């Protein structure tokens, strides 16, 4: 199955998302800051990144843009996962290079269907 990188400053969210993905046969690595997420993306070459927006330091929009601008990580699809659900947030996320945008909370089925659609 696929390897996922979860970038979220909430240990609770990392745990919940990890369990959803692992139950479906995937492996997971995690980062608690956007800066750590950028480094992990280069080191671990995940198949897909789940990116929170609101984090201390660099936010998820900025991190997504950096991932898409870097030759080593530009091919890794990013799905933004956030409680920020305004239409402008969704549009901005996609402009930064995100492939999809999920508004928390979402079901396990929604998550798995989304990543299956992106990964094929």
DSSP file (Angstrom, degrees, kcal/mol; ACC not computed):
  #  RESIDUE AA STRUCTURE BP1 BP2  ACC     N-H-->O    O-->H-N    N-H-->O    O-->H-N    TCO  KAPPA ALPHA  PHI   PSI    X-CA   Y-CA   Z-CA
    1    1 A X              0   0    0      0, 0.0     2,-0.2     0, 0.0    25,-0.1   0.000 360.0 360.0 360.0-165.3    0.0    0.0    0.0
    2    2 A X        -     0   0    0     44,-0.0    25,-2.4    45,-0.0     2,-0.5  -0.495 360.0-130.4 -95.4 158.3    1.0    3.7    0.2
    3    3 A X  E     -a   27   0A   0     23,-0.2    44,-2.7    -2,-0.2    45,-1.2  -0.928  27.6-163.3-105.2 128.6    3.2    5.7    2.5
    4    4 A X  E     -ab  28  48A   0     23,-2.8    25,-2.5    -2,-0.5     2,-0.5  -0.859  14.2-152.5-113.5 145.6    1.7    8.8    3.9
    5    5 A X  E     -ab  29  49A   0     43,-2.0    45,-2.9    -2,-0.3     2,-0.5  -0.983  12.7-161.0-111.9 121.8    3.2   11.9    5.6
    6    6 A X  E     -ab  30  50A   0     23,-2.4    25,-2.5    -2,-0.5     2,-0.6  -0.911   3.7-168.6-102.2 125.0    0.8   13.6    8.1
    7    7 A X  E     +ab  31  51A   0     43,-3.1    45,-2.8    -2,-0.5     2,-0.3  -0.930  33.1 129.0-115.9 106.3    1.8   17.2    8.9
    8    8 A X        -     0   0    0     23,-2.2     6,-0.1    -2,-0.6    47,-0.1  -0.968  54.1-141.8-158.7 137.2   -0.2   18.5   11.9
    9    9 A X  S    S+     0   0    0     -2,-0.3     2,-0.7    45,-0.3    23,-0.1   0.503  81.5  89.0 -82.1  -2.6    0.6   20.1   15.2
   10   10 A X     >  -     0   0    0      1,-0.2     4,-2.4     2,-0.0     5,-0.2  -0.854  60.5-161.3 -99.1 114.2   -2.1   18.1   17.0
   11   11 A X  H  > S+     0   0    0     -2,-0.7     4,-2.4     1,-0.2     5,-0.2   0.848  94.8  56.5 -58.9 -32.9   -1.0   14.8   18.4
   12   12 A X  H  > S+     0   0    0      2,-0.2     4,-2.5     1,-0.2    -1,-0.2   0.920 108.5  45.3 -64.6 -44.7   -4.7   13.8   18.6
   13   13 A X  H  > S+     0   0    0      2,-0.2     4,-2.8     1,-0.2     5,-0.3   0.910 112.2  51.4 -65.7 -42.6   -5.2   14.5   14.9
   14   14 A X  H  X S+     0   0    0     -4,-2.4     4,-2.5     1,-0.2    -2,-0.2   0.930 112.2  47.3 -59.3 -45.1   -2.0   12.6   13.9
   15   15 A X  H  X S+     0   0    0     -4,-2.4     4,-2.4     2,-0.2    -2,-0.2   0.940 113.8  46.4 -61.9 -48.7   -3.1    9.6   16.0
   16   16 A X  H  X S+     0   0    0     -4,-2.5     4,-2.0     1,-0.2    -2,-0.2   0.926 115.9  44.5 -62.6 -46.3   -6.7    9.6   14.5
   17   17 A X  H  X S+     0   0    0     -4,-2.8     4,-2.4     1,-0.2     5,-0.2   0.900 111.8  53.5 -65.6 -40.7   -5.5   10.0   10.9
   18   18 A X  H  X S+     0   0    0     -4,-2.5     4,-3.1    -5,-0.3     5,-0.2   0.927 108.7  49.2 -59.0 -45.5   -2.7    7.4   11.4
   19   19 A X  H  X S+     0   0    0     -4,-2.4     4,-2.4     1,-0.2    -1,-0.2   0.917 110.1  51.2 -61.9 -43.8   -5.3    4.9   12.7
   20   20 A X  H  X S+     0   0    0     -4,-2.0     4,-0.6     1,-0.2    -1,-0.2   0.930 116.0  41.1 -58.2 -46.2   -7.6    5.5    9.7
   21   21 A X  H ><>S+     0   0    0     -4,-2.4     5,-2.2     1,-0.2     3,-0.8   0.909 114.1  50.9 -71.0 -43.1   -4.8    5.0    7.2
   22   22 A X  H ><5S+     0   0    0     -4,-3.1     3,-2.0     1,-0.3    -1,-0.2   0.865 103.5  59.4 -64.9 -36.1   -3.2    2.0    9.0
   23   23 A X  H 3<5S+     0   0    0     -4,-2.4    -1,-0.3     1,-0.3    -2,-0.2   0.773 105.6  51.4 -60.7 -24.3   -6.5    0.2    9.2
   24   24 A X  T <<5S-     0   0    0     -3,-0.8    -1,-0.3    -4,-0.6    -2,-0.2   0.144 128.2 -97.5-101.8  18.5   -6.6    0.4    5.4
   25   25 A X  T < 5S+     0   0    0     -3,-2.0    -3,-0.2     1,-0.3     2,-0.2   0.531  80.3 129.7  87.2   7.4   -3.1   -1.1    5.0
   26   26 A X      < -     0   0    0     -5,-2.2     2,-0.3   -25,-0.1    -1,-0.3  -0.539  51.7-128.8 -94.5 160.2   -1.1    2.1    4.6
   27   27 A X  E     -a    3   0A   0    -25,-2.4   -23,-2.8    -2,-0.2     2,-0.4  -0.797  24.2-155.9-105.1 154.2    2.1    3.2    6.5
   28   28 A X  E     -a    4   0A   0     -2,-0.3     2,-0.3   -25,-0.2   -23,-0.2  -0.983  18.2-178.8-136.1 137.7    2.4    6.6    8.1
   29   29 A X  E     -a    5   0A   0    -25,-2.5   -23,-2.4    -2,-0.4     2,-0.3  -0.919  22.2-154.4-122.4 157.0    5.1    9.0    9.2
   30   30 A X  E     -a    6   0A   0     -2,-0.3     2,-0.3   -25,-0.2   -23,-0.2  -0.937  16.1-166.4-137.0 155.3    4.3   12.3   10.9
   31   31 A X  E     -a    7   0A   0    -25,-2.5   -23,-2.2    -2,-0.3     6,-0.0  -0.993  12.9-154.3-137.4 142.0    5.7   15.8   11.5
   32   32 A X  S    S+     0   0    0     -2,-0.3     2,-0.3   -25,-0.2   -25,-0.1   0.513  79.9  39.3 -96.8  -6.5    4.4   18.3   14.0
   33   33 A X  S  > S-     0   0    0      1,-0.1     4,-2.2    22,-0.1     5,-0.1  -0.947  80.4-119.2-136.6 160.2    5.5   21.4   12.2
   34   34 A X  H  > S+     0   0    0     24,-0.5     4,-2.2    22,-0.5     5,-0.2   0.893 115.8  53.8 -64.1 -39.1    5.5   22.5    8.5
   35   35 A X  H  > S+     0   0    0      1,-0.2     4,-1.8     2,-0.2    -1,-0.2   0.924 110.4  45.9 -62.3 -44.3    9.3   22.9    8.6
   36   36 A X  H  > S+     0   0    0      1,-0.2     4,-2.7     2,-0.2    -1,-0.2   0.875 110.1  56.2 -64.5 -36.9    9.7   19.3    9.9
   37   37 A X  H  X S+     0   0    0     -4,-2.2     4,-2.4     2,-0.2    -2,-0.2   0.886 104.4  51.6 -62.4 -40.4    7.2   18.2    7.3
   38   38 A X  H  X S+     0   0    0     -4,-2.2     4,-1.7     2,-0.2    -1,-0.2   0.923 112.6  45.8 -62.3 -44.1    9.3   19.7    4.5
   39   39 A X  H  X S+     0   0    0     -4,-1.8     4,-2.3     1,-0.2    -2,-0.2   0.914 113.3  48.9 -65.9 -43.1   12.4   17.8    5.7
   40   40 A X  H  X S+     0   0    0     -4,-2.7     4,-3.4     1,-0.2     5,-0.4   0.876 106.8  56.8 -65.3 -36.9   10.4   14.5    6.2
   41   41 A X  H  X S+     0   0    0     -4,-2.4     4,-1.5     1,-0.2     5,-0.2   0.915 111.9  42.1 -60.9 -42.4    9.0   14.8    2.7
   42   42 A X  H  < S+     0   0    0     -4,-1.7    -2,-0.2     2,-0.2    -1,-0.2   0.896 120.6  42.1 -70.7 -39.6   12.5   15.0    1.2
   43   43 A X  H  < S+     0   0    0     -4,-2.3    -2,-0.2     1,-0.2    -3,-0.2   0.879 125.7  30.7 -75.1 -38.7   13.9   12.3    3.4
   44   44 A X  H  < S-     0   0    0     -4,-3.4    -3,-0.2    -5,-0.2    -2,-0.2   0.594  84.3-147.0-101.7 -13.3   11.0    9.8    3.3
   45   45 A X     <  -     0   0    0     -4,-1.5   -42,-0.1    -5,-0.4    -4,-0.1   0.927  25.2-160.9  43.6  62.3    9.5   10.4   -0.2
   46   46 A X        -     0   0    0     -5,-0.2   -42,-0.2    -6,-0.1     3,-0.1  -0.222  24.2-127.8 -67.6 162.3    5.9    9.7    0.8
   47   47 A X  S    S+     0   0    0    -44,-2.7    30,-0.7     1,-0.3     2,-0.3   0.763  91.1   4.8 -78.8 -26.5    3.3    8.8   -1.8
   48   48 A X  E     -bc   4  77A   0    -45,-1.2   -43,-2.0    28,-0.2     2,-0.4  -0.982  66.4-141.8-158.3 146.4    0.9   11.5   -0.4
   49   49 A X  E     -bc   5  78A   0     28,-2.5    30,-3.0    -2,-0.3     2,-0.6  -0.954   3.4-155.6-116.6 130.4    1.0   14.3    2.2
   50   50 A X  E     -bc   6  79A   0    -45,-2.9   -43,-3.1    -2,-0.4     2,-0.5  -0.935  24.1-166.2-101.0 116.6   -1.9   15.2    4.5
   51   51 A X  E     -bc   7  80A   0     28,-2.5    30,-2.6    -2,-0.6   -43,-0.2  -0.916  14.2-152.6-118.5 119.0   -1.2   18.9    5.4
   52   52 A X        -     0   0    0    -45,-2.8    30,-0.2    -2,-0.5     3,-0.1  -0.402   9.8-149.3 -72.9 162.1   -2.9   20.9    8.2
   53   53 A X  S    S+     0   0    0     28,-0.4     7,-2.4     1,-0.2     2,-0.9   0.867  76.2  62.9 -98.5 -54.5   -3.0   24.7    7.7
   54   54 A X        +     0   0    0      5,-0.2   -45,-0.3     6,-0.1     2,-0.3  -0.644  67.6 134.7 -86.1 104.8   -2.9   26.3   11.1
   55   55 A X        -     0   0    0     -2,-0.9   -22,-0.1     2,-0.2     2,-0.0  -0.959  60.5 -89.4-141.4 157.1    0.4   25.4   12.7
   56   56 A X  S    S+     0   0    0     -2,-0.3   -22,-0.5     3,-0.0     2,-0.3  -0.389  99.5   1.6 -66.0 149.2    3.0   27.5   14.6
   57   57 A X  S    S+     0   0    0    -24,-0.1    -2,-0.2   -23,-0.1     2,-0.1  -0.584 129.9  23.0  76.1-134.3    5.7   29.0   12.4
   58   58 A X  S    S-     0   0    0     -2,-0.3   -24,-0.5     1,-0.1   -23,-0.2  -0.405  83.6-134.4 -65.1 137.9    5.2   28.3    8.7
   59   59 A X     >  -     0   0    0     -2,-0.1     4,-2.3    -5,-0.1    -5,-0.2  -0.420  23.5-102.6 -90.8 172.2    1.5   27.5    7.9
   60   60 A X  H  > S+     0   0    0     -7,-2.4     4,-2.4     1,-0.2     5,-0.2   0.797 119.0  56.7 -66.2 -30.7    0.3   24.6    5.7
   61   61 A X  H  > S+     0   0    0     -8,-0.2     4,-2.1     2,-0.2    -1,-0.2   0.945 110.3  44.9 -63.9 -46.7   -0.4   26.9    2.7
   62   62 A X  H  > S+     0   0    0      1,-0.2     4,-2.2     2,-0.2    -2,-0.2   0.908 114.0  49.6 -63.2 -42.7    3.3   28.1    2.7
   63   63 A X  H  X S+     0   0    0     -4,-2.3     4,-2.6     2,-0.2    -1,-0.2   0.900 109.1  52.1 -64.3 -40.9    4.6   24.5    3.2
   64   64 A X  H  X S+     0   0    0     -4,-2.4     4,-2.3     1,-0.2    -1,-0.2   0.918 109.5  49.6 -61.4 -43.6    2.4   23.2    0.3
   65   65 A X  H  X S+     0   0    0     -4,-2.1     4,-1.6     1,-0.2    -1,-0.2   0.913 111.4  49.0 -61.4 -43.2    3.8   25.9   -2.0
   66   66 A X  H  X S+     0   0    0     -4,-2.2     4,-1.2     1,-0.2    -2,-0.2   0.896 110.0  51.5 -64.9 -39.8    7.4   25.1   -1.0
   67   67 A X  H  < S+     0   0    0     -4,-2.6     3,-0.5     1,-0.2     6,-0.3   0.923 111.8  46.6 -61.1 -43.6    6.7   21.4   -1.6
   68   68 A X  H  < S+     0   0    0     -4,-2.3    -1,-0.2    28,-0.3    -2,-0.2   0.779 112.6  50.5 -71.2 -26.3    5.4   22.1   -5.1
   69   69 A X  H  < S+     0   0    0     -4,-1.6     2,-0.5    -5,-0.2    -1,-0.2   0.636  93.1  86.5 -85.3 -15.0    8.3   24.4   -5.9
   70   70 A X  S >X S-     0   0    0     -4,-1.2     4,-1.7    -3,-0.5     3,-1.0  -0.750  73.6-141.5 -92.0 129.1   11.0   22.0   -4.9
   71   71 A X  T 34 S+     0   0    0     -2,-0.5     4,-0.3     1,-0.2    -1,-0.1   0.833 100.1  53.4 -57.2 -34.5   12.1   19.5   -7.6
   72   72 A X  T 34 S+     0   0    0      1,-0.2    -1,-0.2     2,-0.1     3,-0.1   0.778 123.1  25.7 -73.1 -26.1   12.5   16.6   -5.1
   73   73 A X  T X4 S+     0   0    0     -3,-1.0     3,-1.8    -6,-0.3    -2,-0.2   0.414  89.8  99.3-118.0  -0.3    8.9   17.0   -3.7
   74   74 A X  T 3< S+     0   0    0     -4,-1.7    -3,-0.1     1,-0.3    -2,-0.1   0.756  83.3  54.0 -64.3 -23.6    6.9   18.6   -6.5
   75   75 A X  T 3  S+     0   0    0     -4,-0.3     2,-0.6    -3,-0.1    -1,-0.3   0.485  83.9 100.0 -88.7  -2.3    5.5   15.3   -7.7
   76   76 A X  S <  S-     0   0    0     -3,-1.8   -28,-0.2    -9,-0.2     2,-0.1  -0.744  75.4-128.7 -86.3 119.6    4.1   14.4   -4.2
   77   77 A X  E     -c   48   0A   0    -30,-0.7   -28,-2.5    -2,-0.6     2,-0.4  -0.425  20.4-152.9 -68.9 141.9    0.4   15.1   -4.0
   78   78 A X  E     -c   49   0A   0     19,-0.4    21,-3.1   -30,-0.2    22,-1.0  -0.954   9.1-166.9-116.2 132.5   -0.8   17.2   -1.1
   79   79 A X  E     -cd  50 100A   0    -30,-3.0   -28,-2.5    -2,-0.4     2,-0.3  -0.984  19.5-139.0-115.0 120.8   -4.2   17.0    0.5
   80   80 A X  E     -cd  51 101A   0     20,-2.3    22,-3.4    -2,-0.5     2,-0.5  -0.624  16.2-168.1 -78.9 135.9   -5.0   19.9    2.9
   81   81 A X  E     + d   0 102A   0    -30,-2.6   -28,-0.4    -2,-0.3     2,-0.3  -0.986  26.8 139.5-125.1 117.8   -6.9   18.8    6.0
   82   82 A X  E     - d   0 103A   0     20,-2.3    22,-2.6    -2,-0.5   -30,-0.0  -0.988  61.1-129.3-155.9 159.0   -8.2   21.7    8.0
   83   83 A X  S    S+     0   0    0     -2,-0.3     2,-0.8    20,-0.2    20,-0.1   0.595  85.5 101.0 -83.1 -13.6  -11.1   23.1   10.1
   84   84 A X        +     0   0    0      1,-0.1    -2,-0.1     5,-0.1    20,-0.0  -0.627  45.5 165.4 -74.4 108.9  -10.8   26.2    7.9
   85   85 A X        +     0   0    0     -2,-0.8    -1,-0.1     4,-0.1    18,-0.1   0.202  19.8 129.2-117.4  16.4  -13.7   25.6    5.5
   86   86 A X    >>  -     0   0    0      1,-0.1     4,-1.8     4,-0.0     3,-0.6  -0.402  67.1-119.7 -68.6 149.5  -14.3   29.0    3.8
   87   87 A X  H 3> S+     0   0    0      1,-0.2     4,-2.5     2,-0.2     5,-0.2   0.861 115.3  57.7 -57.3 -36.4  -14.5   28.8    0.0
   88   88 A X  H 3> S+     0   0    0      1,-0.2     4,-2.6     2,-0.2    -1,-0.2   0.860 103.8  52.6 -64.6 -34.2  -11.6   31.2   -0.1
   89   89 A X  H <> S+     0   0    0     -3,-0.6     4,-2.7     2,-0.2    -1,-0.2   0.924 109.9  48.2 -65.3 -43.8   -9.5   28.7    1.9
   90   90 A X  H  X S+     0   0    0     -4,-1.8     4,-2.0     2,-0.2    -2,-0.2   0.931 114.3  45.7 -61.7 -46.1  -10.3   25.9   -0.5
   91   91 A X  H  X S+     0   0    0     -4,-2.5     4,-2.1     1,-0.2    -2,-0.2   0.929 114.0  48.6 -62.8 -46.0   -9.4   28.1   -3.5
   92   92 A X  H  X S+     0   0    0     -4,-2.6     4,-1.4     1,-0.2    -2,-0.2   0.900 109.0  53.8 -63.1 -41.2   -6.2   29.3   -1.9
   93   93 A X  H  <>S+     0   0    0     -4,-2.7     5,-2.1     1,-0.2     4,-0.4   0.912 110.1  46.3 -59.0 -44.2   -5.2   25.8   -1.0
   94   94 A X  H ><5S+     0   0    0     -4,-2.0     3,-1.0     1,-0.2    -1,-0.2   0.852 108.0  56.8 -69.0 -33.4   -5.5   24.6   -4.5
   95   95 A X  H 3<5S+     0   0    0     -4,-2.1    -1,-0.2     1,-0.2    -2,-0.2   0.793 102.3  56.6 -66.9 -25.8   -3.7   27.6   -5.8
   96   96 A X  T 3<5S-     0   0    0     -4,-1.4   -28,-0.3    -3,-0.3    -1,-0.2   0.603 131.9 -92.9 -79.6 -11.1   -0.8   26.6   -3.6
   97   97 A X  T < 5S+     0   0    0     -3,-1.0   -19,-0.4    -4,-0.4    -3,-0.2   0.431  72.8 150.1 116.7   1.2   -0.7   23.2   -5.3
   98   98 A X      < -     0   0    0     -5,-2.1    -1,-0.3    -6,-0.2   -19,-0.2  -0.408  38.3-150.4 -66.8 141.4   -2.9   21.0   -3.1
   99   99 A X  S    S-     0   0    0    -21,-3.1     2,-0.3     1,-0.2   -20,-0.2   0.784  76.3  -2.6 -81.6 -29.1   -4.7   18.3   -5.0
  100  100 A X  E     -d   79   0A   0    -22,-1.0   -20,-2.3    -7,-0.1     2,-0.4  -0.944  60.9-139.3-154.8 173.0   -7.7   18.2   -2.7
  101  101 A X  E     -d   80   0A   0     -2,-0.3     2,-0.5   -22,-0.2   -20,-0.2  -0.959  12.7-167.5-145.5 117.2   -9.0   19.9    0.5
  102  102 A X  E     -d   81   0A   0    -22,-3.4   -20,-2.3    -2,-0.4     2,-0.6  -0.921  15.5-140.3-110.9 132.9  -10.8   18.0    3.3
  103  103 A X  E     -d   82   0A   0     -2,-0.5   -20,-0.2   -22,-0.2     2,-0.1  -0.808  39.1 -90.6 -94.2 122.7  -12.6   19.9    6.1
  104  104 A X  S    S+     0   0    0    -22,-2.6     2,-0.1    -2,-0.6     3,-0.0  -0.471 104.5  45.1 -71.5 144.2  -12.2   18.4    9.6
  105  105 A X  S    S+     0   0    0     -2,-0.1     2,-0.3     1,-0.1    -2,-0.1   0.630  77.7 154.9 -80.9 151.1  -13.9   16.5   10.9
  106  106 A X        -     0   0    0     -2,-0.1    -1,-0.1    -4,-0.1     2,-0.1  -0.930  41.2-102.2-134.5 160.9  -14.4   14.0    8.0
  107  107 A X     >  -     0   0    0     -2,-0.3     4,-2.1     1,-0.1     5,-0.1  -0.348  26.5-115.9 -81.3 161.8  -15.1   10.3    8.0
  108  108 A X  H  > S+     0   0    0      1,-0.2     4,-2.9     2,-0.2     5,-0.2   0.888 117.9  55.4 -60.5 -39.9  -12.7    7.5    7.4
  109  109 A X  H  > S+     0   0    0      1,-0.2     4,-3.0     2,-0.2     5,-0.2   0.918 106.4  50.1 -60.5 -44.3  -14.5    6.7    4.2
  110  110 A X  H  > S+     0   0    0      2,-0.2     4,-2.2     1,-0.2    -1,-0.2   0.922 112.7  47.1 -60.9 -44.5  -14.1   10.2    2.9
  111  111 A X  H  X S+     0   0    0     -4,-2.1     4,-2.5     2,-0.2     5,-0.2   0.951 115.3  44.2 -62.1 -50.1  -10.4   10.1    3.6
  112  112 A X  H  X S+     0   0    0     -4,-2.9     4,-2.4     1,-0.2     5,-0.2   0.902 113.5  50.4 -65.7 -41.3   -9.8    6.8    2.0
  113  113 A X  H  X S+     0   0    0     -4,-3.0     4,-2.1    -5,-0.2    -1,-0.2   0.902 111.7  49.9 -61.3 -40.5  -12.0    7.6   -1.0
  114  114 A X  H  X S+     0   0    0     -4,-2.2     4,-1.7    -5,-0.2    -2,-0.2   0.938 113.1  43.5 -65.1 -48.0  -10.1   10.8   -1.5
  115  115 A X  H  X S+     0   0    0     -4,-2.5     4,-2.9     1,-0.2     5,-0.2   0.864 112.5  53.5 -69.7 -33.8   -6.6    9.3   -1.3
  116  116 A X  H  X S+     0   0    0     -4,-2.4     4,-2.0    -5,-0.2    -1,-0.2   0.922 108.0  51.1 -62.6 -42.8   -7.7    6.4   -3.6
  117  117 A X  H  < S+     0   0    0     -4,-2.1    -2,-0.2    -5,-0.2    -1,-0.2   0.874 115.5  41.9 -62.6 -37.2   -8.9    8.8   -6.2
  118  118 A X  H  < S+     0   0    0     -4,-1.7    -2,-0.2     1,-0.2    -1,-0.2   0.910 120.6  40.0 -77.3 -42.9   -5.6   10.7   -6.1
  119  119 A X  H  <        0   0    0     -4,-2.9    -2,-0.2    -5,-0.2    -3,-0.2   0.643 360.0 360.0 -84.2 -14.3   -3.3    7.7   -6.0
  120  120 A X     <        0   0    0     -4,-2.0    -3,-0.2    -5,-0.2    -4,-0.1   0.459 360.0 360.0  87.3 360.0   -5.3    5.7   -8.4
